[in-house]
Amino acid sequence: MKSNIEKRLDLNLSNYPINLPKSLERVEKLLGKVGSPQDYLNNIIHIAGTNGKGSVLAYIKSCLITKGFKVNALISPHLKDVNERIVINNILVKDDLFIENFSYLNSLSKNEKISFFEIITACAYNIFYKHPSDWNLIEVGMGGQYDATNIIPKKDLAIITPISLDHEEFLGNDILDITKEKIGITSKNILTVVGEQEDKVQNLILKDFLIKPENRFIYGVDWVLIRKKNEFFYEDERGSIKITNPKMIGEHQKKNAALSVASLQMLKRAGKLIISNKEIETGIKKTYWPGRLEFINKGEYKNLTNLEVWADSCHNPAGSDVISKEMEHMNSNDKREMILIFSLKKNKNILRFLNNFENVFKKFIYIELGSDHYSYEEVLEKVNNFELLIKKSSSIKKAIKTIEGKSSSRILVCGSIQLVGELIKDI
């Protein structure tokens, strides 16, 4: 179902090509037609990596707002409505402002091949310029070096979240090649904070890219996340900050929060930011980011009989590995029948994605979405050698309806951000 903005724009995403060559020229050319506003933006934090980018941005945004700063942000993708991608002075961009800018830039790009994300990025930078804030937070869409967001000439901080395989058809199957692409948002001369990485990724980053120790802040080298009993703390040589957030569930979210704290601490050390540890702790505690291991207990799902519904936006093997472990831990404390409702885009490795769930969930239900997602028949063909019984349903509502009341069950909806968005729209 189209959102209000999409209806007003008569937006059809299929009109925008997705397999364009890697290049920054298209978005640079488009923004050049409106005076290259990206060249005039200041106080920029740029975030790349495979998983956790949106959560890290949300934590940092919450901390900066807690301090009293005004924040602009470019976020991707969206769950419910396309205007979730652009935050202006702490709130989602208004429909009219988004439509005015998007329509104008879209008209300027007419008859030229350009992706939807490239126009969204141009739209965000143009609005950021017209509505300046204290800080601009920018999340990479995919990759890094050739991502449309990377046309910014100057940055105050780059953040690299954990890197793993994803979007292999665009980025390749070699983790080190993917690392080179993602680290392309930064250089040895830009302040850079790096989250937890596998050894060969970290070695490449340290030896070949971030060779100036004074400009880097690396997990396991300069800062860590530690657990003391049931509490988590960010720690570096100057002290510790407690990580608490009841709305962001899972140890992976503690890691995302710690990476955010490390980023703020590096800005403080560089004299670019004044914020207290108490304000950081409060900002972390207040952070909410929908669709991240979220318990769906609102709206029509409030009073389900013997049924828990959870949602998570994981859509690659690294994400499904983390979430499957969290769900397994959850079920060890309160045993229920585990049911996975999922959909998946065709550019995802469905075997490795499902392999992480195989021994945790007992039942699997697939929801067919658009042509860019696997069909049910394609799913069955892909998992032919798995001992998985995957049923089909036409919608989340119908799938949950067939489960409700039959047993004490715990459902996870995941695999496609679009699918999670459809679930959350209902509440």
C-alpha positions as CSV (number, residue, x, y, z in Angstrom):
1,M,0.0,0.0,0.0
2,K,1.4,3.4,-1.0
3,S,1.9,6.1,1.7
4,N,0.4,9.5,1.6
5,I,3.6,11.0,0.1
6,E,3.9,8.2,-2.5
7,K,0.3,8.8,-3.6
8,R,0.8,12.5,-3.9
9,L,4.0,12.1,-5.9
10,D,2.4,9.2,-7.9
11,L,5.7,7.5,-7.0
12,N,6.6,4.2,-8.8
13,L,9.9,2.9,-7.7
14,S,10.1,0.6,-10.7
15,N,10.7,3.7,-12.8
16,Y,14.2,4.1,-11.2
17,P,17.0,1.8,-12.4
18,I,18.9,-0.2,-9.7
19,N,21.8,-1.7,-11.6
20,L,23.6,1.5,-12.6
21,P,27.4,1.6,-12.8
22,K,29.3,2.7,-9.7
23,S,29.7,6.4,-9.9
24,L,29.2,9.7,-8.1
25,E,28.8,11.7,-11.3
26,R,25.0,11.3,-11.5
27,V,24.2,12.8,-8.1
28,E,27.0,15.4,-8.4
29,K,25.6,16.5,-11.7
30,L,22.1,16.7,-10.3
31,L,23.1,18.7,-7.3
32,G,25.3,20.9,-9.5
33,K,22.1,22.2,-11.1
34,V,21.0,23.6,-7.7
35,G,24.4,25.1,-6.7
36,S,26.1,22.0,-5.1
37,P,24.6,22.5,-1.6
38,Q,26.6,19.6,-0.2
39,D,29.7,21.7,-0.5
40,Y,28.4,24.1,2.2
41,L,27.4,21.6,4.9
42,N,29.3,21.5,8.1
43,N,29.5,19.2,11.2
44,I,29.0,16.0,9.3
45,I,29.0,12.5,10.7
46,H,29.1,9.8,8.0
47,I,28.2,6.2,8.8
48,A,29.1,3.1,6.7
49,G,29.2,-0.6,7.4
50,T,27.0,-3.7,6.9
51,N,24.7,-3.9,10.0
52,G,23.8,-1.4,12.7
53,K,24.2,1.9,10.8
54,G,20.7,3.0,11.5
55,S,20.8,2.1,15.2
56,V,24.2,3.9,15.6
57,L,22.7,7.0,13.9
58,A,19.7,6.8,16.2
59,Y,21.8,6.6,19.3
60,I,24.0,9.6,18.3
61,K,21.0,11.6,17.3
62,S,19.3,11.0,20.6
63,C,22.5,12.0,22.5
64,L,22.9,15.2,20.5
65,I,19.2,16.1,21.0
66,T,19.5,15.4,24.7
67,K,22.3,18.0,24.8
68,G,20.1,20.5,23.1
69,F,21.5,20.4,19.5
70,K,19.4,20.5,16.3
71,V,20.1,17.5,14.1
72,N,19.5,16.8,10.4
73,A,19.7,13.2,9.3
74,L,19.6,11.1,6.1
75,I,18.5,7.6,6.9
76,S,17.8,4.5,4.8
77,P,15.7,2.6,4.1
78,H,12.3,3.5,5.5
79,L,9.8,1.3,7.2
80,K,6.4,3.0,6.7
81,D,6.8,6.2,4.8
82,V,9.5,7.6,2.5
83,N,9.8,10.8,4.5
84,E,11.3,8.8,7.4
85,R,14.6,9.0,5.4
86,I,15.0,12.7,6.1
87,V,15.1,14.4,9.5
88,I,15.2,18.2,9.7
89,N,15.9,19.9,13.0
90,N,15.0,16.8,15.0
91,I,11.7,15.9,13.3
92,L,10.7,14.1,10.1
93,V,10.6,16.3,7.1
94,K,7.2,17.6,6.4
95,D,5.3,16.2,3.5
96,D,5.0,19.4,1.6
97,L,8.7,20.2,1.9
98,F,9.7,16.7,0.8
99,I,7.3,16.7,-2.1
100,E,8.4,20.2,-3.3
101,N,12.2,19.3,-3.2
102,F,11.8,15.8,-4.5
103,S,9.6,16.8,-7.4
104,Y,11.9,19.6,-8.4
105,L,15.0,17.5,-8.4
106,N,13.2,14.7,-10.1
107,S,12.2,17.0,-12.9
108,L,15.8,18.2,-13.2
109,S,16.9,14.6,-13.7
110,K,14.3,13.7,-16.3
111,N,15.5,11.8,-19.3
112,E,18.7,10.9,-17.4
113,K,19.4,7.5,-15.7
114,I,19.5,8.0,-12.0
115,S,18.5,5.8,-9.0
116,F,15.8,6.6,-6.5
117,F,18.4,6.7,-3.7
118,E,20.5,9.2,-5.6
119,I,17.5,11.5,-5.9
120,I,16.7,11.0,-2.2
121,T,20.3,11.9,-1.3
122,A,20.2,15.0,-3.5
123,C,16.9,15.9,-1.9
124,A,18.3,15.6,1.6
125,Y,21.4,17.6,0.9
126,N,19.4,20.4,-0.7
127,I,17.0,20.5,2.3
128,F,19.9,20.4,4.8
129,Y,21.4,23.4,3.1
130,K,18.1,25.3,3.2
131,H,17.4,24.3,6.8
132,P,20.8,24.3,8.6
133,S,21.2,22.5,11.9
134,D,24.0,22.0,14.4
135,W,24.8,18.5,13.1
136,N,24.3,16.5,10.0
137,L,24.1,12.7,10.4
138,I,24.4,10.7,7.1
139,E,23.9,7.0,6.7
140,V,25.4,5.3,3.7
141,G,22.8,3.4,1.6
142,M,25.1,0.7,0.3
143,G,28.8,0.3,0.1
144,G,30.7,3.5,0.7
145,Q,33.2,4.9,-1.8
146,Y,30.7,5.0,-4.6
147,D,27.6,5.5,-2.5
148,A,25.6,8.6,-3.4
149,T,26.1,10.1,0.1
150,N,29.9,10.2,-0.4
151,I,29.9,13.3,-2.5
152,I,30.4,15.4,0.7
153,P,33.9,17.1,0.4
154,K,34.5,17.5,4.1
155,K,33.5,15.4,7.2
156,D,34.0,15.8,10.9
157,L,33.8,12.1,11.6
158,A,33.4,8.8,9.8
159,I,32.0,5.7,11.5
160,I,32.5,2.1,10.3
161,T,30.0,-0.4,11.8
162,P,30.8,-4.2,11.6
163,I,31.4,-5.3,8.1
164,S,30.2,-8.6,6.6
165,L,28.9,-10.0,3.3
166,D,25.8,-8.3,1.9
167,H,24.8,-6.9,-1.5
168,E,27.3,-9.3,-3.1
169,E,26.0,-8.7,-6.6
170,F,27.1,-5.0,-6.2
171,L,30.0,-5.3,-3.8
172,G,31.5,-8.7,-4.6
173,N,32.0,-11.9,-2.5
174,D,35.3,-11.0,-1.0
175,I,35.1,-9.5,2.5
176,L,38.3,-7.5,2.0
177,D,37.0,-6.0,-1.3
178,I,33.8,-5.1,0.5
179,T,35.9,-3.5,3.3
180,K,37.8,-1.4,0.8
181,E,34.5,-0.2,-0.6
182,K,33.0,0.7,2.8
183,I,36.1,2.3,4.2
184,G,36.0,4.5,1.1
185,I,34.0,7.1,3.0
186,T,37.1,8.0,5.0
187,S,40.8,8.4,4.9
188,K,43.9,8.6,7.2
189,N,43.2,12.3,7.6
190,I,39.6,12.0,8.7
191,L,38.6,11.2,12.3
192,T,37.3,7.6,12.1
193,V,35.7,5.3,14.7
194,V,35.6,1.6,13.9
195,G,33.3,-1.0,15.5
196,E,34.0,-4.6,16.2
197,Q,35.4,-6.4,13.1
198,E,36.7,-9.9,12.2
199,D,40.5,-10.0,12.4
200,K,41.3,-9.9,8.7
201,V,39.0,-6.9,8.2
202,Q,40.5,-5.0,11.2
203,N,44.1,-5.8,10.0
204,L,43.3,-4.4,6.6
205,I,41.8,-1.2,8.1
206,L,44.7,-0.6,10.4
207,K,47.6,-1.4,8.1
208,D,46.3,-0.1,4.7
209,F,43.8,2.7,5.5
210,L,43.8,4.3,8.9
211,I,47.5,4.5,9.4
212,K,47.5,7.6,11.6
213,P,46.8,6.5,15.2
214,E,45.8,10.0,16.2
215,N,42.9,10.0,13.8
216,R,41.4,6.6,14.6
217,F,39.5,5.1,17.5
218,I,39.2,1.3,17.1
219,Y,37.2,-1.3,19.0
220,G,39.4,-3.6,20.9
221,V,42.4,-1.2,20.6
222,D,41.2,2.1,21.9
223,W,37.8,1.3,23.4
224,V,35.7,-1.8,24.4
225,L,32.3,-2.9,25.6
226,I,32.4,-4.9,28.8
227,R,29.8,-6.8,30.7
228,K,29.7,-6.8,34.5
229,K,27.0,-9.3,35.6
230,N,23.9,-8.1,33.8
231,E,25.2,-4.6,33.0
232,F,27.1,-3.2,30.1
233,F,29.7,-0.5,30.0
234,Y,31.6,1.4,27.3
235,E,35.3,1.8,28.5
236,D,38.4,3.6,27.2
237,E,41.5,4.8,29.0
238,R,39.7,7.8,30.3
239,G,36.8,6.0,32.0
240,S,33.5,4.3,31.4
241,I,29.9,5.0,30.5
242,K,27.0,2.8,31.4
243,I,24.9,1.4,28.5
244,T,21.2,1.1,29.3
245,N,18.3,1.1,27.0
246,P,15.1,-0.9,27.7
247,K,13.7,-0.1,24.2
248,M,16.6,-1.5,22.2
249,I,16.8,-5.2,23.0
250,G,19.8,-7.5,22.5
251,E,23.5,-7.5,23.1
252,H,24.1,-6.4,19.5
253,Q,22.3,-3.2,20.4
254,K,24.7,-2.7,23.3
255,K,27.5,-2.9,20.8
256,N,25.8,-0.4,18.6
257,A,25.3,1.9,21.5
258,A,29.0,1.6,22.6
259,L,30.1,2.4,19.0
260,S,27.9,5.5,19.2
261,V,29.5,6.5,22.6
262,A,33.0,6.0,21.1
263,S,32.1,8.3,18.3
264,L,30.9,11.1,20.6
265,Q,34.0,10.6,22.8
266,M,36.3,11.0,19.8
267,L,34.5,14.2,18.8
268,K,34.9,15.5,22.4
269,R,38.7,14.7,22.3
270,A,39.1,16.5,19.0
271,G,37.4,19.6,20.5
272,K,34.5,19.4,18.1
273,L,31.8,18.6,20.7
274,I,30.9,19.5,24.2
275,I,28.7,16.9,25.9
276,S,28.8,15.3,29.3
277,N,28.9,11.6,30.1
278,K,25.6,12.0,31.9
279,E,24.0,13.5,28.8
280,I,25.4,10.6,26.7
281,E,24.0,8.0,29.2
282,T,20.6,9.8,29.1
283,G,20.6,10.0,25.3
284,I,21.4,6.3,25.0
285,K,18.7,5.3,27.4
286,K,16.0,7.4,25.5
287,T,16.9,6.0,22.0
288,Y,14.1,4.2,20.1
289,W,14.5,2.8,16.6
290,P,11.4,1.0,15.3
291,G,11.7,-2.5,13.7
292,R,14.8,-3.5,15.7
293,L,13.9,-6.6,17.7
294,E,10.7,-4.9,18.7
295,F,7.9,-6.5,20.6
296,I,4.7,-5.8,18.7
297,N,2.1,-5.4,21.4
298,K,0.0,-2.5,20.1
299,G,-3.0,-2.0,18.0
300,E,-4.7,-5.2,16.7
301,Y,-1.8,-7.3,18.1
302,K,-2.3,-6.1,21.7
303,N,-4.4,-8.9,23.0
304,L,-3.3,-12.0,21.0
305,T,-4.0,-15.3,22.7
306,N,-0.9,-17.2,23.7
307,L,1.1,-15.4,21.1
308,E,4.1,-13.0,21.1
309,V,4.9,-11.2,17.9
310,W,8.4,-9.7,17.4
311,A,9.8,-7.8,14.4
312,D,13.4,-7.2,13.3
313,S,14.7,-5.6,10.1
314,C,17.6,-8.2,9.7
315,H,17.9,-9.0,6.0
316,N,21.3,-10.6,5.6
317,P,23.2,-13.6,7.1
318,A,25.1,-11.5,9.6
319,G,21.9,-10.0,10.8
320,S,20.0,-13.3,11.0
321,D,22.9,-14.8,12.9
322,V,22.6,-12.1,15.6
323,I,18.8,-12.2,15.8
324,S,18.5,-16.0,15.9
325,K,20.9,-16.1,18.9
326,E,18.8,-13.4,20.7
327,M,15.6,-15.3,20.0
328,E,17.1,-18.6,21.1
329,H,18.2,-16.9,24.4
330,M,14.7,-15.5,24.8
331,N,13.2,-18.9,24.3
332,S,15.6,-20.6,26.8
333,N,14.0,-18.5,29.5
334,D,10.4,-18.8,28.4
335,K,9.8,-21.8,26.0
336,R,7.3,-21.3,23.3
337,E,6.8,-22.7,19.8
338,M,9.1,-20.6,17.5
339,I,7.6,-19.5,14.2
340,L,9.4,-17.4,11.5
341,I,7.4,-15.3,9.1
342,F,9.6,-13.8,6.5
343,S,10.2,-12.5,3.0
344,L,13.4,-11.8,1.2
345,K,14.7,-9.8,-1.7
346,K,16.2,-11.7,-4.6
347,N,19.6,-10.1,-4.1
348,K,20.0,-11.8,-0.7
349,N,21.6,-15.2,0.0
350,I,18.5,-17.0,1.2
351,L,20.4,-20.2,2.2
352,R,22.8,-18.5,4.5
353,F,20.1,-16.3,5.8
354,L,17.8,-19.2,6.8
355,N,20.6,-21.5,7.9
356,N,21.0,-19.3,11.1
357,F,17.3,-19.9,11.9
358,E,17.1,-23.6,11.1
359,N,17.7,-25.0,14.5
360,V,15.9,-22.3,16.4
361,F,12.5,-22.1,14.7
362,K,10.2,-25.0,14.1
363,K,7.8,-23.5,11.6
364,F,8.5,-21.2,8.6
365,I,5.9,-19.1,6.7
366,Y,6.8,-17.1,3.6
367,I,5.1,-14.0,2.4
368,E,5.3,-13.0,-1.3
369,L,5.9,-9.3,-1.9
370,G,6.9,-7.5,-5.1
371,S,8.8,-8.7,-8.1
372,D,12.1,-7.8,-6.4
373,H,11.4,-10.4,-3.7
374,Y,11.7,-14.2,-4.1
375,S,8.5,-15.9,-5.1
376,Y,7.4,-18.8,-3.0
377,E,8.4,-21.3,-5.7
378,E,11.9,-19.8,-5.9
379,V,12.3,-20.1,-2.1
380,L,11.3,-23.8,-2.2
381,E,13.8,-24.3,-5.1
382,K,16.6,-22.5,-3.2
383,V,16.1,-24.5,0.1
384,N,15.5,-27.8,-1.6
385,N,18.3,-29.6,0.4
386,F,17.3,-28.0,3.7
387,E,15.0,-30.0,6.0
388,L,12.6,-27.1,6.3
389,L,8.9,-27.1,5.8
390,I,8.1,-23.7,4.5
391,K,4.4,-22.8,4.1
392,K,3.0,-19.8,2.2
393,S,0.6,-17.0,3.3
394,S,-0.7,-14.1,1.4
395,S,-0.2,-11.6,4.2
396,I,1.1,-11.2,7.8
397,K,-2.4,-10.7,9.1
398,K,-3.6,-14.0,7.7
399,A,-0.4,-15.9,8.8
400,I,-0.9,-14.7,12.4
401,K,-4.6,-15.5,12.3
402,T,-3.8,-19.1,11.4
403,I,-1.4,-19.4,14.4
404,E,-3.4,-17.5,17.1
405,G,-4.9,-19.6,19.9
406,K,-3.5,-23.0,18.6
407,S,-0.4,-23.1,20.9
408,S,1.8,-20.9,23.0
409,S,3.9,-19.4,20.2
410,R,6.6,-16.8,19.6
411,I,6.6,-15.2,16.1
412,L,9.5,-13.3,14.5
413,V,8.7,-11.3,11.4
414,C,11.9,-10.4,9.5
415,G,13.9,-10.8,6.2
416,S,12.4,-7.8,4.4
417,I,12.3,-4.3,5.7
418,Q,9.2,-3.8,3.5
419,L,7.6,-6.8,5.3
420,V,8.4,-5.4,8.8
421,G,7.1,-2.0,7.6
422,E,3.8,-3.6,6.7
423,L,3.5,-5.2,10.1
424,I,4.3,-1.9,11.9
425,K,1.9,0.0,9.7
426,D,-0.9,-2.0,11.3
427,I,-0.1,-0.6,14.8
